[in-house]
Amino acid sequence: MTVQTTSAAPPSSAPAATATAPDDALSTALAEVERRIAAVLTAERDRWAAVDPRCAALVEAVTTLSLAGGKLLRPRFCLLGYLAAGGDPECPKAVDAAVALELLHSFALLRDDVLDDAPTRRGTVTAHERHIGDHTERGLRGEARRYGEGIANLAADLAHIYADRFTRGLEDEARAVWDELRIEVTFGQYLDIAVAAEGVADPELSRWIAVCKSGRYTIHRPLQLGAALAGRTDLADVFEGYGLPLGEAFQFRDDMIDAFGTSADTGKPAGLDFAQFKMSYLLSLGVRRDDRIRALAAHPAGPEQADRMRELLVETGVAEDVEQRIAQLVEDARKALADAPLVDNWRTRLTELTTSVAYRDR
């Protein structure tokens, strides 16, 4: 039995997402981001394959993930921060930073998939699983799991190095944002696995991990990076006021999708939080509220236990409480933009994005 989340669409007070085509400046820049990523990874694969054909596999692990149809959220917010701050659309430095953010995201996903032991990502087999299978099929020496995870971790390191190459020209203010972003996501990932291992059910700690691991890294810091590139460090507080609540809503939606979504919809396994004791904000609230949820969360969840967990999260009102929290966070993000000194067109785009970010289904 599959229990659906109580609110998969924005509340009636939320404006509908725009039906107009993306602005030329933003769509052109995002297309250039994808082109640059494809070009650099193709060149690197060819360069290293000429040294030894085996080397191509390492670059291909980065390429497969990077070009698998991601949402480009981090590049999008970086470019929007730059444009909303009045940055010159013709200047290439914002595209460089956006490329760096997307390659850094590939690094984070490659590493995250190993930490979570996830079998699929973006509808394809994850890098470590693919190389575990290759090791087994070829009858190679050693342990297949160590081999596959080793290659995925090295591919993650490679993606991080490629990302950093694109930030060489950053000025000091922008570089400080870039460095802080990388530190925050690393500590967020660490706390994510540490809290899961300890079985800590603390909604406020879970909320902070969501902000650190995902919220700042996805929205807040990319916006600040874009503004810094435009020479508008005075917008740091504005983009914090918008980016932190919207980033938190983004992660809470991710938790809801993990709990109530399907692998067919998302391209990655559903229910990983249940299976791996991940104390998301959703589950932390549930464990604190109901002994039955606490008992289920203490053991790995098979299909029947996962279905029961979904039922209880709805029955106890936990799922609805998270939806209400998301709605409030979206409202907070919108308010932060209302009187901010931004270019009007891009303020509108940022406001519209609150709906698509917080009420997505994948």
Contacts in CASP RR format, 6 or more apart in sequence:
PFRMAT RR
TARGET T0000
AUTHOR 0000-0000-0000
METHOD contacts of the structure
MODEL  1
MTVQTTSAAPPSSAPAATATAPDDALSTALAEVERRIAAVLTAERDRWAA
VDPRCAALVEAVTTLSLAGGKLLRPRFCLLGYLAAGGDPECPKAVDAAVA
LELLHSFALLRDDVLDDAPTRRGTVTAHERHIGDHTERGLRGEARRYGEG
IANLAADLAHIYADRFTRGLEDEARAVWDELRIEVTFGQYLDIAVAAEGV
ADPELSRWIAVCKSGRYTIHRPLQLGAALAGRTDLADVFEGYGLPLGEAF
QFRDDMIDAFGTSADTGKPAGLDFAQFKMSYLLSLGVRRDDRIRALAAHP
AGPEQADRMRELLVETGVAEDVEQRIAQLVEDARKALADAPLVDNWRTRL
TELTTSVAYRDR
1 307 0 8 1.000
1 311 0 8 1.000
2 260 0 8 1.000
2 262 0 8 1.000
2 307 0 8 1.000
2 310 0 8 1.000
3 260 0 8 1.000
3 307 0 8 1.000
3 310 0 8 1.000
3 311 0 8 1.000
3 313 0 8 1.000
3 314 0 8 1.000
4 260 0 8 1.000
5 256 0 8 1.000
5 259 0 8 1.000
5 260 0 8 1.000
5 261 0 8 1.000
5 314 0 8 1.000
5 319 0 8 1.000
5 323 0 8 1.000
6 314 0 8 1.000
6 319 0 8 1.000
6 320 0 8 1.000
6 323 0 8 1.000
7 320 0 8 1.000
7 323 0 8 1.000
8 359 0 8 1.000
8 361 0 8 1.000
9 359 0 8 1.000
10 16 0 8 1.000
10 327 0 8 1.000
10 330 0 8 1.000
10 355 0 8 1.000
10 358 0 8 1.000
10 359 0 8 1.000
11 327 0 8 1.000
13 327 0 8 1.000
14 327 0 8 1.000
14 330 0 8 1.000
14 354 0 8 1.000
14 355 0 8 1.000
14 359 0 8 1.000
15 351 0 8 1.000
15 352 0 8 1.000
15 355 0 8 1.000
16 355 0 8 1.000
17 352 0 8 1.000
17 355 0 8 1.000
17 356 0 8 1.000
18 352 0 8 1.000
21 27 0 8 1.000
22 30 0 8 1.000
23 345 0 8 1.000
23 349 0 8 1.000
25 83 0 8 1.000
25 89 0 8 1.000
26 76 0 8 1.000
26 79 0 8 1.000
26 80 0 8 1.000
26 83 0 8 1.000
26 349 0 8 1.000
28 89 0 8 1.000
29 79 0 8 1.000
29 89 0 8 1.000
29 94 0 8 1.000
29 95 0 8 1.000
29 98 0 8 1.000
30 72 0 8 1.000
30 75 0 8 1.000
30 76 0 8 1.000
30 79 0 8 1.000
30 98 0 8 1.000
32 95 0 8 1.000
33 72 0 8 1.000
33 75 0 8 1.000
33 95 0 8 1.000
33 98 0 8 1.000
33 99 0 8 1.000
33 102 0 8 1.000
34 67 0 8 1.000
34 72 0 8 1.000
36 95 0 8 1.000
36 99 0 8 1.000
37 66 0 8 1.000
37 67 0 8 1.000
37 99 0 8 1.000
37 102 0 8 1.000
37 103 0 8 1.000
38 63 0 8 1.000
38 67 0 8 1.000
40 99 0 8 1.000
40 162 0 8 1.000
41 59 0 8 1.000
41 62 0 8 1.000
41 63 0 8 1.000
41 66 0 8 1.000
41 67 0 8 1.000
41 162 0 8 1.000
42 63 0 8 1.000
44 59 0 8 1.000
44 162 0 8 1.000
45 56 0 8 1.000
45 59 0 8 1.000
45 60 0 8 1.000
45 63 0 8 1.000
48 55 0 8 1.000
48 56 0 8 1.000
48 58 0 8 1.000
48 59 0 8 1.000
49 55 0 8 1.000
49 56 0 8 1.000
57 131 0 8 1.000
57 151 0 8 1.000
58 151 0 8 1.000
58 154 0 8 1.000
58 155 0 8 1.000
58 158 0 8 1.000
59 155 0 8 1.000
59 158 0 8 1.000
61 110 0 8 1.000
61 127 0 8 1.000
61 130 0 8 1.000
61 131 0 8 1.000
61 151 0 8 1.000
61 152 0 8 1.000
61 155 0 8 1.000
62 103 0 8 1.000
62 106 0 8 1.000
62 110 0 8 1.000
62 155 0 8 1.000
62 158 0 8 1.000
62 159 0 8 1.000
62 162 0 8 1.000
64 124 0 8 1.000
64 127 0 8 1.000
65 106 0 8 1.000
65 109 0 8 1.000
65 110 0 8 1.000
65 121 0 8 1.000
65 122 0 8 1.000
65 127 0 8 1.000
66 102 0 8 1.000
66 103 0 8 1.000
66 106 0 8 1.000
66 159 0 8 1.000
68 121 0 8 1.000
68 122 0 8 1.000
68 123 0 8 1.000
68 124 0 8 1.000
69 122 0 8 1.000
70 122 0 8 1.000
72 102 0 8 1.000
73 218 0 8 1.000
73 219 0 8 1.000
73 357 0 8 1.000
74 98 0 8 1.000
74 101 0 8 1.000
74 102 0 8 1.000
74 104 0 8 1.000
74 105 0 8 1.000
74 217 0 8 1.000
74 218 0 8 1.000
74 222 0 8 1.000
75 98 0 8 1.000
75 99 0 8 1.000
75 101 0 8 1.000
75 102 0 8 1.000
75 222 0 8 1.000
76 98 0 8 1.000
76 353 0 8 1.000
77 218 0 8 1.000
77 219 0 8 1.000
77 222 0 8 1.000
77 223 0 8 1.000
78 94 0 8 1.000
78 97 0 8 1.000
78 98 0 8 1.000
78 101 0 8 1.000
78 222 0 8 1.000
78 223 0 8 1.000
78 225 0 8 1.000
78 226 0 8 1.000
79 94 0 8 1.000
79 95 0 8 1.000
79 98 0 8 1.000
79 226 0 8 1.000
80 223 0 8 1.000
80 346 0 8 1.000
80 349 0 8 1.000
80 350 0 8 1.000
80 353 0 8 1.000
81 222 0 8 1.000
81 223 0 8 1.000
81 226 0 8 1.000
81 227 0 8 1.000
81 230 0 8 1.000
81 235 0 8 1.000
81 239 0 8 1.000
81 346 0 8 1.000
81 350 0 8 1.000
82 94 0 8 1.000
82 97 0 8 1.000
82 226 0 8 1.000
82 227 0 8 1.000
82 229 0 8 1.000
82 230 0 8 1.000
83 89 0 8 1.000
83 94 0 8 1.000
83 343 0 8 1.000
83 346 0 8 1.000
84 227 0 8 1.000
84 235 0 8 1.000
84 342 0 8 1.000
84 343 0 8 1.000
84 346 0 8 1.000
84 347 0 8 1.000
84 349 0 8 1.000
84 350 0 8 1.000
85 226 0 8 1.000
85 227 0 8 1.000
85 230 0 8 1.000
85 231 0 8 1.000
85 232 0 8 1.000
85 235 0 8 1.000
85 342 0 8 1.000
85 343 0 8 1.000
86 230 0 8 1.000
86 232 0 8 1.000
86 343 0 8 1.000
86 346 0 8 1.000
87 94 0 8 1.000
87 229 0 8 1.000
87 230 0 8 1.000
93 169 0 8 1.000
93 170 0 8 1.000
93 229 0 8 1.000
94 226 0 8 1.000
94 229 0 8 1.000
94 230 0 8 1.000
96 166 0 8 1.000
96 167 0 8 1.000
96 169 0 8 1.000
97 166 0 8 1.000
97 167 0 8 1.000
97 170 0 8 1.000
97 174 0 8 1.000
97 178 0 8 1.000
97 225 0 8 1.000
97 226 0 8 1.000
97 229 0 8 1.000
99 163 0 8 1.000
99 166 0 8 1.000
100 163 0 8 1.000
100 164 0 8 1.000
100 165 0 8 1.000
100 166 0 8 1.000
100 167 0 8 1.000
100 178 0 8 1.000
101 163 0 8 1.000
101 222 0 8 1.000
101 225 0 8 1.000
103 159 0 8 1.000
103 160 0 8 1.000
103 162 0 8 1.000
103 163 0 8 1.000
103 166 0 8 1.000
104 159 0 8 1.000
104 160 0 8 1.000
104 163 0 8 1.000
104 181 0 8 1.000
104 182 0 8 1.000
106 156 0 8 1.000
106 159 0 8 1.000
106 163 0 8 1.000
107 156 0 8 1.000
107 157 0 8 1.000
107 159 0 8 1.000
107 160 0 8 1.000
107 163 0 8 1.000
108 156 0 8 1.000
108 185 0 8 1.000
108 189 0 8 1.000
108 217 0 8 1.000
109 121 0 8 1.000
110 127 0 8 1.000
110 152 0 8 1.000
110 153 0 8 1.000
110 155 0 8 1.000
110 156 0 8 1.000
110 159 0 8 1.000
111 152 0 8 1.000
111 153 0 8 1.000
111 156 0 8 1.000
111 189 0 8 1.000
112 118 0 8 1.000
112 189 0 8 1.000
113 121 0 8 1.000
113 126 0 8 1.000
113 127 0 8 1.000
113 128 0 8 1.000
113 152 0 8 1.000
114 128 0 8 1.000
114 149 0 8 1.000
114 150 0 8 1.000
114 152 0 8 1.000
114 153 0 8 1.000
114 156 0 8 1.000
115 189 0 8 1.000
115 192 0 8 1.000
115 193 0 8 1.000
116 272 0 8 1.000
116 276 0 8 1.000
117 276 0 8 1.000
118 126 0 8 1.000
118 268 0 8 1.000
118 269 0 8 1.000
118 272 0 8 1.000
119 125 0 8 1.000
119 126 0 8 1.000
119 129 0 8 1.000
119 269 0 8 1.000
120 126 0 8 1.000
120 129 0 8 1.000
120 263 0 8 1.000
120 267 0 8 1.000
120 268 0 8 1.000
120 269 0 8 1.000
121 267 0 8 1.000
121 268 0 8 1.000
122 267 0 8 1.000
122 268 0 8 1.000
123 267 0 8 1.000
123 268 0 8 1.000
126 152 0 8 1.000
127 148 0 8 1.000
127 151 0 8 1.000
127 152 0 8 1.000
127 155 0 8 1.000
128 148 0 8 1.000
128 149 0 8 1.000
128 150 0 8 1.000
128 151 0 8 1.000
128 152 0 8 1.000
129 148 0 8 1.000
130 148 0 8 1.000
131 147 0 8 1.000
131 148 0 8 1.000
131 150 0 8 1.000
131 151 0 8 1.000
131 152 0 8 1.000
132 144 0 8 1.000
132 145 0 8 1.000
132 147 0 8 1.000
132 148 0 8 1.000
132 149 0 8 1.000
133 144 0 8 1.000
133 148 0 8 1.000
134 148 0 8 1.000
135 142 0 8 1.000
135 144 0 8 1.000
135 147 0 8 1.000
135 148 0 8 1.000
136 144 0 8 1.000
140 147 0 8 1.000
167 174 0 8 1.000
167 175 0 8 1.000
167 178 0 8 1.000
170 178 0 8 1.000
170 229 0 8 1.000
171 228 0 8 1.000
171 229 0 8 1.000
173 228 0 8 1.000
173 231 0 8 1.000
173 233 0 8 1.000
174 225 0 8 1.000
174 226 0 8 1.000
174 228 0 8 1.000
174 229 0 8 1.000
176 228 0 8 1.000
177 221 0 8 1.000
177 224 0 8 1.000
177 225 0 8 1.000
177 228 0 8 1.000
178 225 0 8 1.000
180 221 0 8 1.000
181 216 0 8 1.000
181 217 0 8 1.000
181 221 0 8 1.000
181 222 0 8 1.000
181 225 0 8 1.000
184 212 0 8 1.000
184 213 0 8 1.000
184 216 0 8 1.000
184 217 0 8 1.000
184 221 0 8 1.000
185 212 0 8 1.000
185 213 0 8 1.000
185 216 0 8 1.000
185 217 0 8 1.000
187 212 0 8 1.000
188 209 0 8 1.000
188 212 0 8 1.000
188 213 0 8 1.000
189 213 0 8 1.000
191 205 0 8 1.000
191 209 0 8 1.000
191 212 0 8 1.000
191 213 0 8 1.000
192 209 0 8 1.000
192 213 0 8 1.000
192 278 0 8 1.000
195 202 0 8 1.000
195 205 0 8 1.000
195 206 0 8 1.000
195 209 0 8 1.000
195 279 0 8 1.000
196 276 0 8 1.000
196 277 0 8 1.000
196 278 0 8 1.000
196 279 0 8 1.000
197 277 0 8 1.000
199 277 0 8 1.000
199 279 0 8 1.000
200 279 0 8 1.000
201 279 0 8 1.000
201 283 0 8 1.000
201 284 0 8 1.000
201 286 0 8 1.000
201 287 0 8 1.000
201 288 0 8 1.000
201 294 0 8 1.000
201 297 0 8 1.000
202 279 0 8 1.000
202 284 0 8 1.000
203 281 0 8 1.000
203 284 0 8 1.000
203 285 0 8 1.000
203 288 0 8 1.000
205 279 0 8 1.000
205 284 0 8 1.000
206 279 0 8 1.000
206 280 0 8 1.000
206 281 0 8 1.000
206 283 0 8 1.000
206 284 0 8 1.000
207 248 0 8 1.000
207 281 0 8 1.000
210 248 0 8 1.000
210 251 0 8 1.000
210 252 0 8 1.000
210 255 0 8 1.000
210 280 0 8 1.000
210 281 0 8 1.000
211 244 0 8 1.000
211 247 0 8 1.000
211 248 0 8 1.000
211 251 0 8 1.000
213 251 0 8 1.000
214 247 0 8 1.000
214 250 0 8 1.000
214 251 0 8 1.000
214 254 0 8 1.000
215 243 0 8 1.000
215 244 0 8 1.000
215 246 0 8 1.000
215 247 0 8 1.000
215 248 0 8 1.000
215 250 0 8 1.000
215 251 0 8 1.000
216 244 0 8 1.000
216 247 0 8 1.000
218 247 0 8 1.000
218 250 0 8 1.000
218 251 0 8 1.000
219 242 0 8 1.000
219 243 0 8 1.000
219 246 0 8 1.000
219 247 0 8 1.000
219 250 0 8 1.000
219 357 0 8 1.000
220 239 0 8 1.000
220 240 0 8 1.000
220 242 0 8 1.000
220 243 0 8 1.000
220 244 0 8 1.000
220 247 0 8 1.000
223 239 0 8 1.000
223 242 0 8 1.000
223 243 0 8 1.000
224 235 0 8 1.000
224 236 0 8 1.000
224 239 0 8 1.000
224 240 0 8 1.000
227 233 0 8 1.000
227 235 0 8 1.000
227 236 0 8 1.000
227 239 0 8 1.000
235 340 0 8 1.000
235 341 0 8 1.000
235 342 0 8 1.000
238 336 0 8 1.000
238 337 0 8 1.000
238 340 0 8 1.000
238 341 0 8 1.000
238 342 0 8 1.000
241 332 0 8 1.000
241 333 0 8 1.000
241 336 0 8 1.000
242 333 0 8 1.000
242 336 0 8 1.000
242 337 0 8 1.000
242 340 0 8 1.000
242 350 0 8 1.000
243 333 0 8 1.000
243 336 0 8 1.000
245 329 0 8 1.000
245 330 0 8 1.000
245 332 0 8 1.000
245 333 0 8 1.000
245 336 0 8 1.000
246 329 0 8 1.000
246 330 0 8 1.000
246 333 0 8 1.000
246 353 0 8 1.000
246 354 0 8 1.000
246 357 0 8 1.000
246 358 0 8 1.000
247 329 0 8 1.000
247 357 0 8 1.000
248 329 0 8 1.000
249 325 0 8 1.000
249 326 0 8 1.000
249 329 0 8 1.000
249 330 0 8 1.000
249 333 0 8 1.000
249 354 0 8 1.000
249 357 0 8 1.000
249 358 0 8 1.000
250 357 0 8 1.000
250 358 0 8 1.000
251 281 0 8 1.000
252 281 0 8 1.000
252 282 0 8 1.000
252 322 0 8 1.000
252 325 0 8 1.000
252 326 0 8 1.000
252 329 0 8 1.000
253 326 0 8 1.000
253 357 0 8 1.000
253 358 0 8 1.000
253 359 0 8 1.000
253 360 0 8 1.000
255 273 0 8 1.000
255 280 0 8 1.000
255 281 0 8 1.000
255 282 0 8 1.000
255 283 0 8 1.000
255 322 0 8 1.000
256 282 0 8 1.000
256 319 0 8 1.000
256 322 0 8 1.000
256 323 0 8 1.000
257 265 0 8 1.000
257 266 0 8 1.000
257 270 0 8 1.000
257 360 0 8 1.000
257 361 0 8 1.000
257 362 0 8 1.000
258 270 0 8 1.000
258 271 0 8 1.000
258 272 0 8 1.000
258 273 0 8 1.000
258 280 0 8 1.000
259 270 0 8 1.000
259 271 0 8 1.000
259 273 0 8 1.000
259 274 0 8 1.000
259 280 0 8 1.000
259 282 0 8 1.000
259 283 0 8 1.000
259 309 0 8 1.000
259 310 0 8 1.000
259 313 0 8 1.000
259 319 0 8 1.000
260 270 0 8 1.000
260 310 0 8 1.000
260 319 0 8 1.000
261 270 0 8 1.000
261 361 0 8 1.000
262 270 0 8 1.000
263 269 0 8 1.000
263 270 0 8 1.000
265 361 0 8 1.000
265 362 0 8 1.000
266 362 0 8 1.000
267 362 0 8 1.000
271 301 0 8 1.000
271 306 0 8 1.000
272 278 0 8 1.000
273 280 0 8 1.000
273 282 0 8 1.000
273 283 0 8 1.000
274 283 0 8 1.000
274 296 0 8 1.000
274 297 0 8 1.000
274 301 0 8 1.000
274 302 0 8 1.000
274 305 0 8 1.000
274 306 0 8 1.000
274 309 0 8 1.000
275 300 0 8 1.000
275 301 0 8 1.000
275 302 0 8 1.000
275 306 0 8 1.000
276 300 0 8 1.000
277 297 0 8 1.000
277 300 0 8 1.000
279 287 0 8 1.000
279 297 0 8 1.000
281 322 0 8 1.000
281 325 0 8 1.000
282 313 0 8 1.000
282 318 0 8 1.000
282 319 0 8 1.000
282 322 0 8 1.000
283 293 0 8 1.000
283 297 0 8 1.000
285 318 0 8 1.000
285 321 0 8 1.000
285 322 0 8 1.000
286 293 0 8 1.000
286 294 0 8 1.000
286 297 0 8 1.000
286 312 0 8 1.000
286 313 0 8 1.000
286 316 0 8 1.000
286 318 0 8 1.000
287 293 0 8 1.000
287 294 0 8 1.000
287 297 0 8 1.000
289 316 0 8 1.000
289 318 0 8 1.000
290 312 0 8 1.000
290 316 0 8 1.000
290 318 0 8 1.000
292 312 0 8 1.000
293 309 0 8 1.000
293 312 0 8 1.000
293 313 0 8 1.000
293 316 0 8 1.000
293 318 0 8 1.000
296 305 0 8 1.000
296 308 0 8 1.000
296 309 0 8 1.000
296 312 0 8 1.000
297 309 0 8 1.000
299 305 0 8 1.000
301 309 0 8 1.000
312 318 0 8 1.000
313 319 0 8 1.000
314 320 0 8 1.000
326 358 0 8 1.000
326 359 0 8 1.000
329 358 0 8 1.000
330 354 0 8 1.000
330 355 0 8 1.000
330 358 0 8 1.000
333 354 0 8 1.000
334 351 0 8 1.000
334 354 0 8 1.000
337 347 0 8 1.000
337 350 0 8 1.000
337 351 0 8 1.000
340 347 0 8 1.000
342 350 0 8 1.000
END
